[in-house]
Amino acid sequence: MTSEAATAVVPEGKYVDIGDGLQVHYQEAGEPGQPVVIFLHGSGPGASGWSNFKGNYPAFAAAGFHVLVPDTLGFGHSSKPDVDYGLDLLVSALRRFTEALGVERAALIGNSHGGALAIQYALLHPDTVTRLVLMAPGGLEVRETYMKMEGIRAMMQAFFAPEGITKESLRVVFGLQLADPAKISDLTIEERHAIAITQPKRVMKTLSVPHLAPELGKLACPVLAFWGMQDRFCPSSGALAIASSCKQARVVLLTECGHWVMVEHPDLFNRTSIDFLQGR
């Protein structure tokens, strides 16, 4: 599905056909028959489920969950069709992914764009979603607000630069993901670059998310949300939208934390999320 260079740094897991000649690549951990948890990664150049969640999903499997970590269409090792990447397409692909694997109900864990995907999926398929864990989800502000964010501007400049994606431009982008840019590892840059150079520009050019904040009150399941106060991609005002609109919500705000709560504070994120999913 991607280049040999990409699979050398972002491990291949499994593939499943979802129709229309498309395949979704995913990592899997834990035992079938256990409660299912699906991790949904964010967007940005070179994103993949492995790169976002390799420090998290094994802990959930060890806690007794059957974990699935798919790559969204257009990202990771999944198919990258020449289409517009609206949220409806990706919700449909996620639905076909769960049906292909026989998953009837699952908890969804999503960060950034993956958080928006999780929200929209739960709104459209409420009977299939047990709980939501969201880390700075997209879609809670109007598009113009996001385009003013320092991180979003840097990300778009890197993706559409005439010279193409470079490791240097990615280091700038991902330095903005964390409160402390020194914590961005060389391995993260390698993982992202190897995938990014396989992505058609149409992926990022057409990726779109509707304004979901007015719909939050319709969510039927409990919600746990995390937000870093130094987030330079999705403004932390979204945390208040969740806390004030969702019927069953817990919101964790963290100082000294940027956009990647699960990377900057993995132990806290894993422990708090597992307790929530286990009903504690």
Beta strands, then each sheet from edge to edge (+ up, - down):
strand 1: 14-19
strand 2: 22-29
strand 3: 36-40
strand 4: 66-70
strand 5: 106-111
strand 6: 129-135
strand 7: 223-228
strand 8: 249-254
sheet 1: 1+ 2- 4+ 3+ 5+ 6+ 7+ 8+
end
